Amino acid sequence: MPLSPEDLPRSPSGRVPQWVIDERSAAGQDLPPLVTVRRRRRRPGLVIGVVAVLAAGTWWWTSGGPALPDGVTSSLEGLVQPAPPPPSAEVVALADAAHLSDEGRELLYRARTEILGADEFAGRCRGVGTLPRVRADGAVGCYLAETGSIIAYAPSDPRLRGFLVETVAHETLHAAWETLDPAEQTRLTALLESVVASLPADDTIHEQIAASVGSTTENRPTELFAYVGTQAWVAGGLDGQLEAAYSRFVSDRAALAAVHADWVAVLDGLTAEIQAASDALVAQEYANAEARATVSGETASLTFYRESYEAKRAEVASMSASDRQRLRLSWEWWDGTVLPMAPADETLAAAAALLARDEVDVPARDAAVAAAEAAAAAERVRVEAMLTELETLQRDLDPGAPAAQP
């Protein structure tokens, strides 16, 4: 008959140790599985970005089994866990990119880490086990404590490779936290809290940690260890004790933190480019609208004055020679040019010159406005394509996101 979770030996954090899980499995007793899930993270920008949420406790390591049935411990002494298979070339490459140390690599390789695309990943980190239950939406990876295994989602766009590297490093640090003794965990937790408190209030890590921990406060230490380890860095490193702990699992913490900064910069850079291009486009379209209104008015005026000139020229031509010689005319042109009072033929000649000028200039201005409008239309297509690209990248961060609509 399976024991209830309350009857099992636990660490100070409340997690069932791995040795208990292994021995119960060998004895044919069922245990509720535990799971740590990494969720996508949200970032401010033109579109929704990503927020990671990890939910799990920690386990502790010891020997013996005070709550085991008599004889179970001794009967398992001769058992040896099978060696994990060699890591795939992809997992080795991810360990390189995450700058894992030998000890960190051992944890990652021993976890039989699986790197999956969206279709294969679907459901793998959702609703695993009954204790604890975690929110399934947005999961991008998980650390399964009962088997010590890691599953990570790989975005399809190579520009988001760093996101996968960070996910793998994040889950490895969860496994690393479990290897620390309770006293060291307590000491490091205080240092981690100090680091997080020193970060700017608008740093997204605060939201990420809060969302990851939720109401399961016992999970906060391992979340702090994983988030700070993959994201927080200052010149020269953090507290010496913290960096010493991290150095067991990560050979170059500055480079690992840069992985996070680099993939985030891809999204932030594209967002900034879109915003700048959009602002410039709006300004250009506004200027084009004003120019179009002006040239439309000029074209209408040119048409009116052309008709007026032809009518006046015909009227003067119909007059007798003596009347035409006595006739004097003045004219104010549509652009404000004043033709002073002068003999009719002289005024009409000046008007004809202005008309000839305008027949060239106004269509040229109209063509320039049309070219500016065409350029703005092409730029709008480009900006909208960049926006679609950004949205596609954002969706690629979430294996559960719906496909883009055609």
C-alpha positions as CSV (number, residue, x, y, z in Angstrom):
1,M,0.0,0.0,0.0
2,P,1.6,3.3,-1.0
3,L,2.6,5.7,1.8
4,S,1.0,9.1,1.8
5,P,3.4,12.0,1.1
6,E,3.1,13.1,4.7
7,D,4.8,9.8,5.9
8,L,7.9,10.2,3.8
9,P,11.3,11.7,5.0
10,R,11.7,15.2,3.7
11,S,14.3,17.9,3.5
12,P,13.9,21.2,5.4
13,S,12.4,22.6,2.2
14,G,9.7,19.9,2.2
15,R,11.0,18.0,-0.8
16,V,11.2,14.2,-0.8
17,P,14.9,13.2,-1.2
18,Q,15.9,11.3,-4.3
19,W,17.2,8.3,-2.3
20,V,13.6,7.9,-0.8
21,I,12.2,8.0,-4.3
22,D,14.7,5.4,-5.6
23,E,14.1,3.0,-2.7
24,R,10.3,3.3,-2.8
25,S,10.5,2.6,-6.6
26,A,12.6,-0.5,-5.9
27,A,10.1,-1.6,-3.3
28,G,7.2,-1.2,-5.7
29,Q,5.7,1.8,-3.8
30,D,4.3,4.7,-5.7
31,L,5.4,8.3,-4.9
32,P,3.8,11.5,-6.3
33,P,6.3,13.0,-8.7
34,L,7.7,16.4,-8.3
35,V,8.4,18.8,-11.2
36,T,10.1,22.1,-11.7
37,V,8.8,24.0,-14.7
38,R,10.4,26.9,-16.5
39,R,7.9,29.2,-18.1
40,R,8.4,31.8,-20.8
41,R,9.0,35.4,-19.7
42,R,7.2,38.6,-20.5
43,R,9.1,41.7,-21.6
44,P,7.8,45.2,-22.3
45,G,7.7,46.2,-26.0
46,L,5.4,46.5,-28.9
47,V,4.2,43.0,-28.4
48,I,4.1,40.6,-25.5
49,G,7.5,39.0,-24.8
50,V,8.4,36.2,-22.3
51,V,8.3,35.4,-18.5
52,A,9.7,32.3,-17.0
53,V,8.0,30.6,-14.1
54,L,9.6,27.7,-12.2
55,A,7.7,25.9,-9.6
56,A,9.2,23.2,-7.4
57,G,10.8,22.6,-4.0
58,T,14.2,21.3,-3.2
59,W,15.3,17.9,-2.0
60,W,18.0,16.9,0.5
61,W,20.6,14.2,0.3
62,T,21.4,11.7,3.0
63,S,21.8,8.1,3.6
64,G,19.7,5.5,5.4
65,G,15.9,5.6,5.5
66,P,14.3,6.2,8.9
67,A,10.8,5.8,7.6
68,L,11.6,2.8,5.4
69,P,10.2,-0.6,6.2
70,D,12.6,-2.9,8.1
71,G,15.2,-4.5,5.8
72,V,14.5,-2.3,2.7
73,T,17.7,-0.3,3.2
74,S,20.0,-3.2,3.5
75,S,18.3,-5.0,0.6
76,L,19.1,-2.1,-1.7
77,E,22.8,-1.7,-0.8
78,G,24.1,-3.7,-3.6
79,L,22.0,-1.9,-6.3
80,V,23.9,0.4,-8.7
81,Q,22.1,3.0,-10.8
82,P,22.8,2.4,-14.5
83,A,25.0,5.0,-16.1
84,P,23.2,7.5,-18.3
85,P,23.7,7.3,-22.0
86,P,26.3,9.6,-23.6
87,P,24.9,13.1,-24.2
88,S,23.9,14.1,-27.7
89,A,26.1,16.4,-29.7
90,E,23.4,19.1,-29.2
91,V,23.4,18.8,-25.5
92,V,27.2,19.0,-25.4
93,A,27.0,22.1,-27.6
94,L,24.5,23.6,-25.2
95,A,26.8,22.9,-22.2
96,D,29.6,24.7,-24.1
97,A,27.3,27.7,-24.9
98,A,26.2,27.8,-21.2
99,H,29.8,27.7,-20.0
100,L,29.1,24.8,-17.7
101,S,31.9,23.4,-15.6
102,D,32.7,19.7,-15.4
103,E,30.4,19.4,-12.5
104,G,27.7,21.3,-14.2
105,R,28.1,19.2,-17.3
106,E,27.8,16.0,-15.2
107,L,24.5,17.2,-13.9
108,L,23.2,18.1,-17.3
109,Y,24.4,14.9,-18.9
110,R,23.1,12.7,-16.0
111,A,19.7,14.4,-16.5
112,R,19.3,12.7,-19.9
113,T,18.4,16.2,-21.1
114,E,15.9,16.3,-24.0
115,I,15.8,19.2,-26.4
116,L,12.4,19.3,-28.2
117,G,10.7,21.4,-30.9
118,A,7.2,22.7,-30.3
119,D,5.3,19.7,-31.5
120,E,7.4,17.2,-29.5
121,F,7.5,19.5,-26.4
122,A,3.7,19.9,-26.3
123,G,2.4,18.4,-23.0
124,R,5.7,17.2,-21.7
125,C,5.9,19.8,-19.0
126,R,2.2,20.2,-18.4
127,G,0.4,18.7,-15.4
128,V,3.3,16.4,-14.6
129,G,2.3,14.5,-11.4
130,T,0.0,15.5,-8.7
131,L,2.3,17.2,-6.2
132,P,2.8,20.0,-6.8
133,R,0.5,21.1,-9.6
134,V,1.9,23.9,-11.7
135,R,0.4,26.2,-14.2
136,A,1.0,24.7,-17.6
137,D,0.6,27.7,-19.8
138,G,3.8,29.1,-21.2
139,A,6.1,26.3,-20.0
140,V,9.4,26.2,-21.9
141,G,11.2,23.6,-19.9
142,C,11.1,21.5,-16.7
143,Y,13.3,19.8,-14.2
144,L,11.7,16.5,-13.1
145,A,12.9,15.9,-9.6
146,E,11.7,12.3,-9.3
147,T,13.9,11.3,-12.2
148,G,16.5,14.1,-12.1
149,S,15.7,14.7,-15.8
150,I,15.5,17.9,-17.8
151,I,13.3,18.7,-20.8
152,A,13.8,22.0,-22.7
153,Y,11.9,23.6,-25.6
154,A,14.1,24.8,-28.5
155,P,12.7,27.8,-30.5
156,S,13.1,27.3,-34.2
157,D,14.6,30.7,-35.0
158,P,18.5,30.5,-34.6
159,R,18.4,34.1,-33.2
160,L,16.8,32.7,-30.1
161,R,19.4,30.0,-29.5
162,G,20.4,31.9,-26.4
163,F,17.0,31.5,-25.0
164,L,17.4,27.7,-25.1
165,V,20.9,27.9,-23.7
166,E,19.6,30.0,-20.8
167,T,16.7,27.5,-20.2
168,V,19.1,24.6,-20.1
169,A,21.5,26.5,-17.7
170,H,18.5,27.5,-15.6
171,E,17.4,23.9,-15.1
172,T,20.9,22.7,-14.5
173,L,21.2,25.2,-11.7
174,H,18.0,23.8,-10.2
175,A,19.7,20.4,-10.2
176,A,22.9,22.0,-8.8
177,W,21.0,23.5,-5.9
178,E,19.9,20.1,-4.8
179,T,23.6,19.0,-4.3
180,L,24.2,21.8,-1.7
181,D,23.8,20.9,1.9
182,P,21.1,22.7,3.9
183,A,23.5,24.9,5.8
184,E,25.0,26.2,2.5
185,Q,21.6,26.6,1.0
186,T,20.6,28.8,4.0
187,R,23.7,30.9,3.8
188,L,23.4,31.4,0.0
189,T,19.7,32.2,0.2
190,A,20.5,35.3,2.3
191,L,23.1,36.4,-0.2
192,L,20.8,35.8,-3.1
193,E,18.0,37.9,-1.4
194,S,20.5,40.7,-1.0
195,V,21.5,40.6,-4.7
196,V,17.9,40.6,-5.9
197,A,17.0,43.5,-3.5
198,S,19.9,45.5,-5.0
199,L,18.6,45.2,-8.6
200,P,16.6,48.1,-10.1
201,A,12.9,48.0,-9.3
202,D,12.0,47.8,-13.0
203,D,14.2,44.8,-13.6
204,T,12.0,42.0,-14.9
205,I,13.7,39.5,-12.7
206,H,11.5,40.6,-9.8
207,E,8.3,39.7,-11.7
208,Q,9.8,36.5,-12.9
209,I,10.8,35.3,-9.4
210,A,7.5,36.3,-7.9
211,A,5.6,34.5,-10.7
212,S,7.8,31.5,-10.3
213,V,7.4,31.2,-6.6
214,G,3.7,32.1,-6.4
215,S,2.3,30.8,-3.1
216,T,4.9,28.1,-2.8
217,T,7.4,30.1,-0.7
218,E,9.6,27.1,0.0
219,N,10.6,27.2,-3.7
220,R,12.0,30.8,-3.5
221,P,15.6,29.8,-2.7
222,T,16.1,27.5,-5.7
223,E,14.4,30.1,-8.0
224,L,16.7,32.8,-6.7
225,F,19.7,30.5,-7.4
226,A,18.6,29.8,-10.9
227,Y,17.5,33.3,-11.9
228,V,20.5,35.1,-10.4
229,G,22.9,32.6,-11.8
230,T,21.7,33.0,-15.4
231,Q,20.8,36.7,-15.4
232,A,22.4,38.9,-12.7
233,W,26.0,40.1,-13.2
234,V,28.0,43.1,-12.2
235,A,31.6,43.9,-13.1
236,G,33.9,41.8,-11.0
237,G,31.0,39.4,-10.0
238,L,28.6,39.2,-7.1
239,D,29.4,38.3,-3.5
240,G,32.5,36.0,-3.3
241,Q,30.6,33.2,-1.6
242,L,27.9,33.2,-4.2
243,E,30.4,33.2,-7.1
244,A,32.3,30.4,-5.4
245,A,29.2,28.3,-5.3
246,Y,28.3,29.1,-8.9
247,S,31.8,28.3,-10.0
248,R,31.3,24.7,-9.2
249,F,28.7,24.5,-12.0
250,V,29.5,27.4,-14.3
251,S,33.0,28.1,-15.5
252,D,32.3,31.6,-16.8
253,R,29.3,33.3,-15.1
254,A,29.9,36.6,-16.9
255,A,29.6,34.8,-20.2
256,L,26.5,33.0,-19.1
257,A,24.8,36.2,-18.0
258,A,25.8,37.7,-21.4
259,V,23.8,34.9,-23.1
260,H,20.7,36.2,-21.4
261,A,21.5,39.8,-22.3
262,D,22.3,38.9,-25.9
263,W,19.1,37.1,-26.8
264,V,17.0,39.7,-25.0
265,A,18.9,42.4,-27.0
266,V,17.7,40.7,-30.2
267,L,14.1,41.4,-29.3
268,D,14.8,44.7,-27.7
269,G,16.9,45.8,-30.7
270,L,14.2,44.8,-33.1
271,T,11.5,46.5,-31.0
272,A,13.6,49.7,-30.8
273,E,14.2,49.6,-34.6
274,I,10.4,49.2,-35.2
275,Q,9.6,52.0,-32.9
276,A,12.1,54.4,-34.4
277,A,11.0,53.5,-38.0
278,S,7.4,53.8,-37.0
279,D,7.9,57.2,-35.5
280,A,9.7,58.4,-38.6
281,L,7.1,56.9,-40.9
282,V,4.3,58.7,-39.1
283,A,6.1,62.0,-39.4
284,Q,6.8,61.4,-43.1
285,E,3.2,60.4,-43.7
286,Y,2.0,63.6,-41.9
287,A,4.4,65.7,-44.0
288,N,3.2,63.9,-47.2
289,A,-0.4,64.7,-46.3
290,E,0.4,68.4,-45.9
291,A,2.3,68.4,-49.1
292,R,-0.5,66.6,-50.9
293,A,-3.0,69.2,-49.7
294,T,-0.7,72.0,-50.9
295,V,0.0,70.6,-54.3
296,S,-3.7,69.7,-54.8
297,G,-4.5,73.4,-54.1
298,E,-1.8,74.5,-56.5
299,T,-3.1,72.2,-59.2
300,A,-6.7,73.5,-58.8
301,S,-5.4,77.1,-58.9
302,L,-3.4,76.3,-62.0
303,T,-6.5,74.9,-63.7
304,F,-8.5,77.9,-62.7
305,Y,-5.9,80.5,-63.8
306,R,-5.3,78.7,-67.1
307,E,-9.0,78.9,-67.9
308,S,-9.1,82.5,-66.8
309,Y,-6.1,83.4,-68.9
310,E,-7.6,81.7,-72.0
311,A,-10.9,83.4,-71.5
312,K,-9.3,86.9,-71.1
313,R,-7.0,86.3,-74.1
314,A,-10.0,85.3,-76.2
315,E,-12.0,88.3,-75.0
316,V,-9.1,90.7,-75.8
317,A,-8.5,89.1,-79.2
318,S,-12.2,89.7,-80.1
319,M,-11.9,93.4,-79.5
320,S,-11.1,96.0,-82.2
321,A,-7.5,97.0,-82.6
322,S,-8.3,100.5,-81.3
323,D,-10.1,99.2,-78.2
324,R,-7.3,96.7,-77.6
325,Q,-4.7,99.4,-77.7
326,R,-6.6,101.5,-75.2
327,L,-7.3,98.5,-72.8
328,R,-5.1,98.3,-69.7
329,L,-5.2,95.2,-67.4
330,S,-3.7,94.2,-64.0
331,W,-3.7,90.7,-62.4
332,E,-2.8,89.1,-59.1
333,W,-1.7,85.6,-59.8
334,W,-2.7,82.6,-57.6
335,D,0.7,82.5,-55.9
336,G,0.6,86.2,-54.9
337,T,2.6,87.5,-57.9
338,V,1.2,91.0,-58.8
339,L,1.0,92.0,-62.5
340,P,0.6,95.8,-62.3
341,M,-1.7,97.8,-64.5
342,A,-0.3,97.8,-68.0
343,P,-1.5,97.6,-71.6
344,A,-3.6,94.5,-72.1
345,D,-1.1,92.7,-74.5
346,E,1.7,93.3,-72.0
347,T,-0.3,92.0,-69.0
348,L,-1.5,89.0,-71.0
349,A,2.1,88.2,-72.0
350,A,3.3,88.3,-68.4
351,A,0.4,86.1,-67.4
352,A,1.3,83.6,-70.2
353,A,4.9,83.5,-68.8
354,L,3.6,82.7,-65.3
355,L,1.2,80.1,-66.7
356,A,4.1,78.4,-68.6
357,R,6.2,78.4,-65.4
358,D,3.4,76.8,-63.4
359,E,2.7,74.2,-66.1
360,V,6.2,72.9,-65.4
361,D,6.5,73.5,-61.6
362,V,3.2,72.3,-60.3
363,P,3.3,68.9,-62.0
364,A,6.9,68.5,-60.8
365,R,5.8,69.2,-57.2
366,D,3.0,66.8,-57.6
367,A,5.4,64.1,-58.9
368,A,7.7,64.7,-55.9
369,V,4.8,64.3,-53.5
370,A,3.7,61.2,-55.3
371,A,7.2,59.8,-55.0
372,A,7.3,60.6,-51.3
373,E,4.0,58.9,-50.8
374,A,5.2,55.8,-52.7
375,A,8.3,55.7,-50.5
376,A,6.2,56.0,-47.4
377,A,4.0,53.2,-48.6
378,A,7.0,51.0,-49.2
379,E,8.4,51.9,-45.7
380,R,5.1,51.0,-44.1
381,V,5.3,47.6,-45.7
382,R,8.8,47.2,-44.4
383,V,7.8,48.3,-40.8
384,E,4.8,46.0,-40.8
385,A,7.1,43.2,-42.0
386,M,9.5,43.9,-39.1
387,L,6.5,43.9,-36.7
388,T,5.4,40.6,-38.1
389,E,9.0,39.3,-37.6
390,L,9.0,40.5,-34.0
391,E,5.6,38.9,-33.3
392,T,6.9,35.6,-34.9
393,L,9.9,35.7,-32.7
394,Q,7.7,36.3,-29.7
395,R,5.5,33.4,-30.6
396,D,8.6,31.2,-31.1
397,L,9.5,31.8,-27.5
398,D,6.3,30.1,-26.5
399,P,5.7,26.5,-27.7
400,G,2.1,26.8,-26.9
401,A,1.4,29.9,-28.9
402,P,-1.1,29.6,-31.7
403,A,0.3,29.7,-35.3
404,A,0.3,33.0,-37.1
405,Q,-2.8,33.7,-39.2
406,P,-2.2,34.0,-42.9
